[in-house]
Amino acid sequence: MSTPERGEKRGIRRLLVDTTPLRVSPAFARLWIGNSISQIGSQMTIIAVGLHIYNLTGSTLAVSLVALWALGPMVLAGFVGGALSDIFDRRKVALVTSIIAWLSIGTMTAIAFLGVSATWPYYALAALNAASATIMGTARGAIYPRLLSPQLLPAAAALNGITMGTAITVGPALAGVLVAIVGVPWTFLVDVVLFTAGFFGILGLPQIRPTREPGAEAQHPLRAALSSAGESLRFLRHAPNVRATFIWDIIAMTFGQPRVVFPAAGALVLGGGAVTVGALTAAFAIGSLLSSLFSGPLGAVRRQGRAVTLAIASYGVATLAFGLVLLVTGLFAGIPAFSPLPTDSGLAEVAPVLPAIVLGCIALAWAGASDNVSSVFRTTILQSAAPDHVIGRMQGIFYVVVAGGPRVGDLIAGVAATALAIWAPALLGGLVIVGVMLILLRTARSFQQYDGRNPQP
């Protein structure tokens, strides 16, 4: 092979995700592989539960209650899981909550096979599964910095982005096929089988006890857990960079969540109905997955705070672009610019507008890629800058932000679309995000100068 050809291959290889964490840490590799397999099953169950509830009730509202039931336990579990991860052996915390999550899925499978038609057991088991999965994820996030050097944390975050991007893309599609072919109970059973892969990753971990805060006296675990919330707030008060990762994400998720308008967009503006809704949803996940696959250069970025800000600004531009697609397409279709969504529109399809659908998918893929880049650096800052004695609680707050922010964003988007127009949540929200990030680029100088090689909380 000629030298230019070898150089070209090296150049392409540098663009691809850095797999060094998988090579240097067998424990991380086992944890990542197990989580990657089990997450596909988890995404399958999310779809299967919704389909099963709809089959039992015929109500879209009843389906939405699955997420509502899970929200409170997830938020509580974020705080509890953080405290547990900073008190007990993190391997045991992950293992115990994995068992609880597995049992909840197994019980759901059993009652589905038995033909239980009451909805409350499914709501309760889905909430238990979500809460235990949140604690398990919090413990896992606190484990990574103990398995890898700080320089490898961006690559680890990108690898985890591949896990989620693949799961969100493959899991729902596989669930739809399996529910149609073999039914809901067998689809649940597939998740039970896939979830066992997560045990192998956790069982192969060494004992990982949290370090004690310097100068702190040993406390009874219950007393330590009760005081953990106050300690978390005290730490965040003096940790501007860690605090910024939460605030920046809340801004993006609060004002940049146009997914609630996807059904109306597919019915009234873009056309194509449910097929278009599926394409728009998949586009975001595909963008996230592709940005992880080609995340090689991210490991060389030192100004990680600035990278977070620019990535969220890019997310805002992409969201704005999606809003413009809806606005322009609607105007060409004769829909007034300010036309609030009718409350009884249903999914009466208009003819698909293929160019607009393609442009909308491109904008959402761009948004997914930008969001994932932001997530890589926010996760890296959190895991490298937060001291070990509080990292569990910081991971817990991270999960609370991730769980709560998009749901607040859904509410704001729904109100804006209903009061103004279908394009309003994306276009106006994107403008807000871009404007705020541009201001923060000039005013939040400490965060913009954050150096990944010298992490400071």
Secondary structure, DSSP 4 states (H G I P E B T S, - for coil): --HHHHHHHHHHHHHS---HHHHH-HHHHHHHHHHHHHHHHHHHHHHHHHHHHHHHH--HHHHHHHHHHHHHHHHHHHHHHHHHHTTS-HHHHHHHHHHHHHHHHHHHHHHHHTT---SHHHHHHHHHHHHHHHHHHHHHHHHHHHHS-GGGHHHHHHHHHHHHHHHHHHHHHHHHHHHHHT-HHHHHHHHHHHHHHHHHHHHTSPP-PPPPPTTPPP--HHHHHHTHHHHHHHHHHT-HHHHHHHHHHHHHHHH--GGGGHHHIIIIIS--HHHHHHHHHHHHHHHHHHHHHT-GGGGG--BHHHHHHHHHHHHHHHHHHHHHHHHHHHHHTT--SS-PPPTT-TT-PPPP-HHHHHHHHHHHHHHHHHHHHHHHHHHHHHHHHS-HHHHHHHHHHHHHHHHHHHHHHHHHHHHHHHHT-TTHHHHHHHHHHHHHHHHHHHH-HHHHT-BTTS---
